[in-house]
Each structure stands twice: as C-alpha cells, then as structure tokens.
Amino acid sequence: MSDETAKLLGDLASHLSSEDRKISPMQVAAHLLELQLRKYSVSDAKSNGTASKCA
C-alpha cells in the first residue's frame, strides 16, 4: 500500500471515529474493499448472465 493511501485511510478513520468508537485505518480499508467486491460481483454477474463466485 502506498504511503498516500495509508494516510488517506488514516485521515478517514480519524474523521469517522468518535470518543466512544475508534475506527482503525484497516477497518476503513476492509469496509471499502467489501463494498467494491459486492459492486464488482453484482455488475459481473449482470454482464455475463452468471452467478458471481466472489461473494
């Protein structure tokens, strides 16, 4: 992962965190990855007419 990406994830995690709930940069990364995988799975299945093997 690039230093720039790590910084962006850290900034976003800080923004999303509160005093009661701390969010780590890796939690942000995992969530973004899951969202993109779902999006890819759905669009892939629609484009080729098959069930997705990703999700």
mmJSON file of the N, C-alpha and C atoms, coordinates in Angstrom:
{"data_MODEL":{"atom_site":{
"group_PDB":["ATOM","ATOM","ATOM","ATOM","ATOM","ATOM","ATOM","ATOM","ATOM","ATOM","ATOM","ATOM","ATOM","ATOM","ATOM","ATOM","ATOM","ATOM","ATOM","ATOM","ATOM","ATOM","ATOM","ATOM","ATOM","ATOM","ATOM","ATOM","ATOM","ATOM","ATOM","ATOM","ATOM","ATOM","ATOM","ATOM","ATOM","ATOM","ATOM","ATOM","ATOM","ATOM","ATOM","ATOM","ATOM","ATOM","ATOM","ATOM","ATOM","ATOM","ATOM","ATOM","ATOM","ATOM","ATOM","ATOM","ATOM","ATOM","ATOM","ATOM","ATOM","ATOM","ATOM","ATOM","ATOM","ATOM","ATOM","ATOM","ATOM","ATOM","ATOM","ATOM","ATOM","ATOM","ATOM","ATOM","ATOM","ATOM","ATOM","ATOM","ATOM","ATOM","ATOM","ATOM","ATOM","ATOM","ATOM","ATOM","ATOM","ATOM","ATOM","ATOM","ATOM","ATOM","ATOM","ATOM","ATOM","ATOM","ATOM","ATOM","ATOM","ATOM","ATOM","ATOM","ATOM","ATOM","ATOM","ATOM","ATOM","ATOM","ATOM","ATOM","ATOM","ATOM","ATOM","ATOM","ATOM","ATOM","ATOM","ATOM","ATOM","ATOM","ATOM","ATOM","ATOM","ATOM","ATOM","ATOM","ATOM","ATOM","ATOM","ATOM","ATOM","ATOM","ATOM","ATOM","ATOM","ATOM","ATOM","ATOM","ATOM","ATOM","ATOM","ATOM","ATOM","ATOM","ATOM","ATOM","ATOM","ATOM","ATOM","ATOM","ATOM","ATOM","ATOM","ATOM","ATOM","ATOM","ATOM","ATOM","ATOM","ATOM","ATOM","ATOM","ATOM"],
"id":[1,2,3,4,5,6,7,8,9,10,11,12,13,14,15,16,17,18,19,20,21,22,23,24,25,26,27,28,29,30,31,32,33,34,35,36,37,38,39,40,41,42,43,44,45,46,47,48,49,50,51,52,53,54,55,56,57,58,59,60,61,62,63,64,65,66,67,68,69,70,71,72,73,74,75,76,77,78,79,80,81,82,83,84,85,86,87,88,89,90,91,92,93,94,95,96,97,98,99,100,101,102,103,104,105,106,107,108,109,110,111,112,113,114,115,116,117,118,119,120,121,122,123,124,125,126,127,128,129,130,131,132,133,134,135,136,137,138,139,140,141,142,143,144,145,146,147,148,149,150,151,152,153,154,155,156,157,158,159,160,161,162,163,164,165],
"type_symbol":["N","C","C","N","C","C","N","C","C","N","C","C","N","C","C","N","C","C","N","C","C","N","C","C","N","C","C","N","C","C","N","C","C","N","C","C","N","C","C","N","C","C","N","C","C","N","C","C","N","C","C","N","C","C","N","C","C","N","C","C","N","C","C","N","C","C","N","C","C","N","C","C","N","C","C","N","C","C","N","C","C","N","C","C","N","C","C","N","C","C","N","C","C","N","C","C","N","C","C","N","C","C","N","C","C","N","C","C","N","C","C","N","C","C","N","C","C","N","C","C","N","C","C","N","C","C","N","C","C","N","C","C","N","C","C","N","C","C","N","C","C","N","C","C","N","C","C","N","C","C","N","C","C","N","C","C","N","C","C","N","C","C","N","C","C"],
"label_atom_id":["N","CA","C","N","CA","C","N","CA","C","N","CA","C","N","CA","C","N","CA","C","N","CA","C","N","CA","C","N","CA","C","N","CA","C","N","CA","C","N","CA","C","N","CA","C","N","CA","C","N","CA","C","N","CA","C","N","CA","C","N","CA","C","N","CA","C","N","CA","C","N","CA","C","N","CA","C","N","CA","C","N","CA","C","N","CA","C","N","CA","C","N","CA","C","N","CA","C","N","CA","C","N","CA","C","N","CA","C","N","CA","C","N","CA","C","N","CA","C","N","CA","C","N","CA","C","N","CA","C","N","CA","C","N","CA","C","N","CA","C","N","CA","C","N","CA","C","N","CA","C","N","CA","C","N","CA","C","N","CA","C","N","CA","C","N","CA","C","N","CA","C","N","CA","C","N","CA","C","N","CA","C","N","CA","C","N","CA","C","N","CA","C"],
"label_alt_id":[null,null,null,null,null,null,null,null,null,null,null,null,null,null,null,null,null,null,null,null,null,null,null,null,null,null,null,null,null,null,null,null,null,null,null,null,null,null,null,null,null,null,null,null,null,null,null,null,null,null,null,null,null,null,null,null,null,null,null,null,null,null,null,null,null,null,null,null,null,null,null,null,null,null,null,null,null,null,null,null,null,null,null,null,null,null,null,null,null,null,null,null,null,null,null,null,null,null,null,null,null,null,null,null,null,null,null,null,null,null,null,null,null,null,null,null,null,null,null,null,null,null,null,null,null,null,null,null,null,null,null,null,null,null,null,null,null,null,null,null,null,null,null,null,null,null,null,null,null,null,null,null,null,null,null,null,null,null,null,null,null,null,null,null,null],
"label_comp_id":["MET","MET","MET","SER","SER","SER","ASP","ASP","ASP","GLU","GLU","GLU","THR","THR","THR","ALA","ALA","ALA","LYS","LYS","LYS","LEU","LEU","LEU","LEU","LEU","LEU","GLY","GLY","GLY","ASP","ASP","ASP","LEU","LEU","LEU","ALA","ALA","ALA","SER","SER","SER","HIS","HIS","HIS","LEU","LEU","LEU","SER","SER","SER","SER","SER","SER","GLU","GLU","GLU","ASP","ASP","ASP","ARG","ARG","ARG","LYS","LYS","LYS","ILE","ILE","ILE","SER","SER","SER","PRO","PRO","PRO","MET","MET","MET","GLN","GLN","GLN","VAL","VAL","VAL","ALA","ALA","ALA","ALA","ALA","ALA","HIS","HIS","HIS","LEU","LEU","LEU","LEU","LEU","LEU","GLU","GLU","GLU","LEU","LEU","LEU","GLN","GLN","GLN","LEU","LEU","LEU","ARG","ARG","ARG","LYS","LYS","LYS","TYR","TYR","TYR","SER","SER","SER","VAL","VAL","VAL","SER","SER","SER","ASP","ASP","ASP","ALA","ALA","ALA","LYS","LYS","LYS","SER","SER","SER","ASN","ASN","ASN","GLY","GLY","GLY","THR","THR","THR","ALA","ALA","ALA","SER","SER","SER","LYS","LYS","LYS","CYS","CYS","CYS","ALA","ALA","ALA"],
"label_asym_id":["A","A","A","A","A","A","A","A","A","A","A","A","A","A","A","A","A","A","A","A","A","A","A","A","A","A","A","A","A","A","A","A","A","A","A","A","A","A","A","A","A","A","A","A","A","A","A","A","A","A","A","A","A","A","A","A","A","A","A","A","A","A","A","A","A","A","A","A","A","A","A","A","A","A","A","A","A","A","A","A","A","A","A","A","A","A","A","A","A","A","A","A","A","A","A","A","A","A","A","A","A","A","A","A","A","A","A","A","A","A","A","A","A","A","A","A","A","A","A","A","A","A","A","A","A","A","A","A","A","A","A","A","A","A","A","A","A","A","A","A","A","A","A","A","A","A","A","A","A","A","A","A","A","A","A","A","A","A","A","A","A","A","A","A","A"],
"label_entity_id":["1","1","1","1","1","1","1","1","1","1","1","1","1","1","1","1","1","1","1","1","1","1","1","1","1","1","1","1","1","1","1","1","1","1","1","1","1","1","1","1","1","1","1","1","1","1","1","1","1","1","1","1","1","1","1","1","1","1","1","1","1","1","1","1","1","1","1","1","1","1","1","1","1","1","1","1","1","1","1","1","1","1","1","1","1","1","1","1","1","1","1","1","1","1","1","1","1","1","1","1","1","1","1","1","1","1","1","1","1","1","1","1","1","1","1","1","1","1","1","1","1","1","1","1","1","1","1","1","1","1","1","1","1","1","1","1","1","1","1","1","1","1","1","1","1","1","1","1","1","1","1","1","1","1","1","1","1","1","1","1","1","1","1","1","1"],
"label_seq_id":[1,1,1,2,2,2,3,3,3,4,4,4,5,5,5,6,6,6,7,7,7,8,8,8,9,9,9,10,10,10,11,11,11,12,12,12,13,13,13,14,14,14,15,15,15,16,16,16,17,17,17,18,18,18,19,19,19,20,20,20,21,21,21,22,22,22,23,23,23,24,24,24,25,25,25,26,26,26,27,27,27,28,28,28,29,29,29,30,30,30,31,31,31,32,32,32,33,33,33,34,34,34,35,35,35,36,36,36,37,37,37,38,38,38,39,39,39,40,40,40,41,41,41,42,42,42,43,43,43,44,44,44,45,45,45,46,46,46,47,47,47,48,48,48,49,49,49,50,50,50,51,51,51,52,52,52,53,53,53,54,54,54,55,55,55],
"pdbx_PDB_ins_code":[null,null,null,null,null,null,null,null,null,null,null,null,null,null,null,null,null,null,null,null,null,null,null,null,null,null,null,null,null,null,null,null,null,null,null,null,null,null,null,null,null,null,null,null,null,null,null,null,null,null,null,null,null,null,null,null,null,null,null,null,null,null,null,null,null,null,null,null,null,null,null,null,null,null,null,null,null,null,null,null,null,null,null,null,null,null,null,null,null,null,null,null,null,null,null,null,null,null,null,null,null,null,null,null,null,null,null,null,null,null,null,null,null,null,null,null,null,null,null,null,null,null,null,null,null,null,null,null,null,null,null,null,null,null,null,null,null,null,null,null,null,null,null,null,null,null,null,null,null,null,null,null,null,null,null,null,null,null,null,null,null,null,null,null,null],
"Cartn_x":[0.856,0.0,0.905,0.539,1.348,1.196,2.183,2.123,0.917,0.634,-0.506,-1.827,-1.986,-3.202,-3.329,-2.232,-2.249,-2.653,-2.15,-2.504,-3.986,-4.484,-5.902,-6.799,-6.429,-7.199,-7.15,-5.986,-5.844,-6.68,-6.671,-7.475,-8.96,-9.389,-10.8,-11.194,-10.333,-10.614,-10.742,-9.881,-9.96,-11.266,-11.647,-12.892,-14.118,-14.092,-15.236,-15.287,-14.169,-14.097,-14.739,-15.13,-15.632,-14.944,-15.233,-14.637,-15.075,-16.3,-16.849,-16.493,-16.126,-15.887,-14.693,-13.624,-12.418,-12.414,-12.166,-12.113,-10.682,-10.144,-8.764,-8.728,-7.589,-7.441,-7.715,-7.339,-7.573,-9.052,-9.815,-11.262,-11.883,-11.419,-11.906,-11.552,-10.309,-9.871,-10.699,-10.945,-11.727,-13.148,-13.737,-15.108,-15.177,-14.236,-14.218,-14.011,-13.146,-12.914,-14.179,-14.876,-16.119,-17.159,-17.285,-18.248,-17.914,-16.648,-16.248,-16.401,-16.114,-16.29,-17.755,-18.641,-20.076,-20.492,-20.011,-20.343,-19.826,-18.596,-18.0,-18.774,-19.132,-19.863,-21.18,-21.913,-23.223,-23.083,-22.174,-22.043,-21.483,-20.589,-20.031,-21.111,-21.933,-22.997,-24.016,-24.318,-25.277,-24.713,-23.412,-22.84,-22.679,-22.458,-22.265,-23.366,-24.364,-25.502,-25.248,-24.16,-23.865,-23.879,-23.946,-23.864,-22.431,-22.259,-20.931,-20.27,-18.983,-18.206,-17.468,-17.618,-16.869,-17.543,-18.844,-19.495,-20.352],
"Cartn_y":[-1.164,0.0,1.231,2.212,3.429,4.249,5.082,5.967,6.912,7.358,8.269,7.584,6.339,5.587,5.365,5.002,4.8,6.087,7.22,8.5,8.808,8.585,8.839,7.959,6.691,5.792,6.251,6.695,7.203,8.446,9.345,10.567,10.24,9.328,8.95,8.243,7.38,6.694,7.703,8.689,9.73,10.508,10.821,11.569,10.763,9.468,8.611,8.188,8.315,7.907,8.952,8.487,9.377,8.991,9.709,9.357,7.963,7.587,6.287,5.149,5.491,4.446,4.834,4.099,4.34,3.385,3.929,3.14,3.175,2.022,1.956,2.143,2.563,2.674,1.347,0.226,-1.072,-1.455,-0.99,-1.217,-0.461,0.756,1.539,0.816,0.36,-0.337,-1.594,-2.37,-3.597,-3.293,-2.256,-1.897,-1.445,-0.612,-0.156,-1.324,-2.253,-3.435,-4.275,-4.48,-5.265,-4.604,-3.286,-2.581,-2.756,-2.617,-2.756,-4.183,-5.157,-6.552,-6.859,-6.346,-6.549,-5.898,-4.686,-3.969,-4.741,-5.226,-5.992,-7.282,-7.964,-9.222,-9.033,-8.015,-7.766,-7.352,-6.444,-5.986,-7.089,-7.917,-9.021,-10.04,-10.385,-11.366,-10.843,-9.557,-8.979,-8.954,-8.671,-8.526,-9.849,-10.946,-12.203,-13.231,-12.842,-13.709,-14.9,-14.868,-15.987,-15.531,-16.481,-16.177,-15.827,-14.902,-14.473,-15.527,-15.696,-16.583,-15.797,-14.454,-13.614,-13.482,-13.54,-13.257,-14.359],
"Cartn_z":[0.0,0.0,0.0,-0.775,-0.835,0.446,0.696,1.856,1.756,0.541,0.341,0.685,0.267,0.577,2.08,2.724,4.175,4.893,4.421,5.03,4.828,3.628,3.356,4.222,4.373,5.232,6.69,7.133,8.493,8.718,7.747,7.847,7.9,7.055,7.037,8.329,8.834,10.1,11.238,11.272,12.31,12.203,10.984,10.752,11.187,10.951,11.267,12.735,13.422,14.826,15.74,16.913,17.958,19.256,20.334,21.618,22.065,21.715,22.12,21.173,19.944,18.94,18.082,18.243,17.451,16.264,15.098,13.867,13.354,13.029,12.543,11.022,10.515,9.059,8.337,8.963,8.324,8.325,9.312,9.293,8.118,7.884,6.746,5.447,5.339,4.127,3.877,4.928,4.782,4.33,4.908,4.543,3.079,2.661,1.262,0.303,0.68,-0.146,-0.27,0.837,0.81,-0.091,0.004,-0.847,-2.325,-2.659,-4.053,-4.552,-3.708,-4.118,-4.406,-3.563,-3.817,-5.122,-5.343,-6.579,-7.787,-7.7,-8.786,-9.017,-7.954,-8.066,-8.791,-8.397,-8.985,-10.433,-10.748,-12.129,-13.016,-12.491,-13.26,-13.588,-12.62,-12.835,-13.842,-13.767,-14.715,-16.129,-16.244,-17.586,-18.324,-17.577,-18.286,-18.024,-17.246,-17.028,-16.119,-15.36,-14.476,-13.029,-12.15,-10.722,-10.378,-9.463,-9.06,-8.176,-8.354,-7.492,-6.423,-6.422,-5.49,-4.127,-4.063,-2.792,-2.308],
"occupancy":[1.0,1.0,1.0,1.0,1.0,1.0,1.0,1.0,1.0,1.0,1.0,1.0,1.0,1.0,1.0,1.0,1.0,1.0,1.0,1.0,1.0,1.0,1.0,1.0,1.0,1.0,1.0,1.0,1.0,1.0,1.0,1.0,1.0,1.0,1.0,1.0,1.0,1.0,1.0,1.0,1.0,1.0,1.0,1.0,1.0,1.0,1.0,1.0,1.0,1.0,1.0,1.0,1.0,1.0,1.0,1.0,1.0,1.0,1.0,1.0,1.0,1.0,1.0,1.0,1.0,1.0,1.0,1.0,1.0,1.0,1.0,1.0,1.0,1.0,1.0,1.0,1.0,1.0,1.0,1.0,1.0,1.0,1.0,1.0,1.0,1.0,1.0,1.0,1.0,1.0,1.0,1.0,1.0,1.0,1.0,1.0,1.0,1.0,1.0,1.0,1.0,1.0,1.0,1.0,1.0,1.0,1.0,1.0,1.0,1.0,1.0,1.0,1.0,1.0,1.0,1.0,1.0,1.0,1.0,1.0,1.0,1.0,1.0,1.0,1.0,1.0,1.0,1.0,1.0,1.0,1.0,1.0,1.0,1.0,1.0,1.0,1.0,1.0,1.0,1.0,1.0,1.0,1.0,1.0,1.0,1.0,1.0,1.0,1.0,1.0,1.0,1.0,1.0,1.0,1.0,1.0,1.0,1.0,1.0,1.0,1.0,1.0,1.0,1.0,1.0],
"B_iso_or_equiv":[0.0,0.0,0.0,0.0,0.0,0.0,0.0,0.0,0.0,0.0,0.0,0.0,0.0,0.0,0.0,0.0,0.0,0.0,0.0,0.0,0.0,0.0,0.0,0.0,0.0,0.0,0.0,0.0,0.0,0.0,0.0,0.0,0.0,0.0,0.0,0.0,0.0,0.0,0.0,0.0,0.0,0.0,0.0,0.0,0.0,0.0,0.0,0.0,0.0,0.0,0.0,0.0,0.0,0.0,0.0,0.0,0.0,0.0,0.0,0.0,0.0,0.0,0.0,0.0,0.0,0.0,0.0,0.0,0.0,0.0,0.0,0.0,0.0,0.0,0.0,0.0,0.0,0.0,0.0,0.0,0.0,0.0,0.0,0.0,0.0,0.0,0.0,0.0,0.0,0.0,0.0,0.0,0.0,0.0,0.0,0.0,0.0,0.0,0.0,0.0,0.0,0.0,0.0,0.0,0.0,0.0,0.0,0.0,0.0,0.0,0.0,0.0,0.0,0.0,0.0,0.0,0.0,0.0,0.0,0.0,0.0,0.0,0.0,0.0,0.0,0.0,0.0,0.0,0.0,0.0,0.0,0.0,0.0,0.0,0.0,0.0,0.0,0.0,0.0,0.0,0.0,0.0,0.0,0.0,0.0,0.0,0.0,0.0,0.0,0.0,0.0,0.0,0.0,0.0,0.0,0.0,0.0,0.0,0.0,0.0,0.0,0.0,0.0,0.0,0.0],
"pdbx_formal_charge":[null,null,null,null,null,null,null,null,null,null,null,null,null,null,null,null,null,null,null,null,null,null,null,null,null,null,null,null,null,null,null,null,null,null,null,null,null,null,null,null,null,null,null,null,null,null,null,null,null,null,null,null,null,null,null,null,null,null,null,null,null,null,null,null,null,null,null,null,null,null,null,null,null,null,null,null,null,null,null,null,null,null,null,null,null,null,null,null,null,null,null,null,null,null,null,null,null,null,null,null,null,null,null,null,null,null,null,null,null,null,null,null,null,null,null,null,null,null,null,null,null,null,null,null,null,null,null,null,null,null,null,null,null,null,null,null,null,null,null,null,null,null,null,null,null,null,null,null,null,null,null,null,null,null,null,null,null,null,null,null,null,null,null,null,null],
"auth_seq_id":[1,1,1,2,2,2,3,3,3,4,4,4,5,5,5,6,6,6,7,7,7,8,8,8,9,9,9,10,10,10,11,11,11,12,12,12,13,13,13,14,14,14,15,15,15,16,16,16,17,17,17,18,18,18,19,19,19,20,20,20,21,21,21,22,22,22,23,23,23,24,24,24,25,25,25,26,26,26,27,27,27,28,28,28,29,29,29,30,30,30,31,31,31,32,32,32,33,33,33,34,34,34,35,35,35,36,36,36,37,37,37,38,38,38,39,39,39,40,40,40,41,41,41,42,42,42,43,43,43,44,44,44,45,45,45,46,46,46,47,47,47,48,48,48,49,49,49,50,50,50,51,51,51,52,52,52,53,53,53,54,54,54,55,55,55],
"auth_comp_id":["MET","MET","MET","SER","SER","SER","ASP","ASP","ASP","GLU","GLU","GLU","THR","THR","THR","ALA","ALA","ALA","LYS","LYS","LYS","LEU","LEU","LEU","LEU","LEU","LEU","GLY","GLY","GLY","ASP","ASP","ASP","LEU","LEU","LEU","ALA","ALA","ALA","SER","SER","SER","HIS","HIS","HIS","LEU","LEU","LEU","SER","SER","SER","SER","SER","SER","GLU","GLU","GLU","ASP","ASP","ASP","ARG","ARG","ARG","LYS","LYS","LYS","ILE","ILE","ILE","SER","SER","SER","PRO","PRO","PRO","MET","MET","MET","GLN","GLN","GLN","VAL","VAL","VAL","ALA","ALA","ALA","ALA","ALA","ALA","HIS","HIS","HIS","LEU","LEU","LEU","LEU","LEU","LEU","GLU","GLU","GLU","LEU","LEU","LEU","GLN","GLN","GLN","LEU","LEU","LEU","ARG","ARG","ARG","LYS","LYS","LYS","TYR","TYR","TYR","SER","SER","SER","VAL","VAL","VAL","SER","SER","SER","ASP","ASP","ASP","ALA","ALA","ALA","LYS","LYS","LYS","SER","SER","SER","ASN","ASN","ASN","GLY","GLY","GLY","THR","THR","THR","ALA","ALA","ALA","SER","SER","SER","LYS","LYS","LYS","CYS","CYS","CYS","ALA","ALA","ALA"],
"auth_asym_id":["A","A","A","A","A","A","A","A","A","A","A","A","A","A","A","A","A","A","A","A","A","A","A","A","A","A","A","A","A","A","A","A","A","A","A","A","A","A","A","A","A","A","A","A","A","A","A","A","A","A","A","A","A","A","A","A","A","A","A","A","A","A","A","A","A","A","A","A","A","A","A","A","A","A","A","A","A","A","A","A","A","A","A","A","A","A","A","A","A","A","A","A","A","A","A","A","A","A","A","A","A","A","A","A","A","A","A","A","A","A","A","A","A","A","A","A","A","A","A","A","A","A","A","A","A","A","A","A","A","A","A","A","A","A","A","A","A","A","A","A","A","A","A","A","A","A","A","A","A","A","A","A","A","A","A","A","A","A","A","A","A","A","A","A","A"],
"auth_atom_id":["N","CA","C","N","CA","C","N","CA","C","N","CA","C","N","CA","C","N","CA","C","N","CA","C","N","CA","C","N","CA","C","N","CA","C","N","CA","C","N","CA","C","N","CA","C","N","CA","C","N","CA","C","N","CA","C","N","CA","C","N","CA","C","N","CA","C","N","CA","C","N","CA","C","N","CA","C","N","CA","C","N","CA","C","N","CA","C","N","CA","C","N","CA","C","N","CA","C","N","CA","C","N","CA","C","N","CA","C","N","CA","C","N","CA","C","N","CA","C","N","CA","C","N","CA","C","N","CA","C","N","CA","C","N","CA","C","N","CA","C","N","CA","C","N","CA","C","N","CA","C","N","CA","C","N","CA","C","N","CA","C","N","CA","C","N","CA","C","N","CA","C","N","CA","C","N","CA","C","N","CA","C","N","CA","C","N","CA","C","N","CA","C"],
"pdbx_PDB_model_num":[1,1,1,1,1,1,1,1,1,1,1,1,1,1,1,1,1,1,1,1,1,1,1,1,1,1,1,1,1,1,1,1,1,1,1,1,1,1,1,1,1,1,1,1,1,1,1,1,1,1,1,1,1,1,1,1,1,1,1,1,1,1,1,1,1,1,1,1,1,1,1,1,1,1,1,1,1,1,1,1,1,1,1,1,1,1,1,1,1,1,1,1,1,1,1,1,1,1,1,1,1,1,1,1,1,1,1,1,1,1,1,1,1,1,1,1,1,1,1,1,1,1,1,1,1,1,1,1,1,1,1,1,1,1,1,1,1,1,1,1,1,1,1,1,1,1,1,1,1,1,1,1,1,1,1,1,1,1,1,1,1,1,1,1,1]
}}}
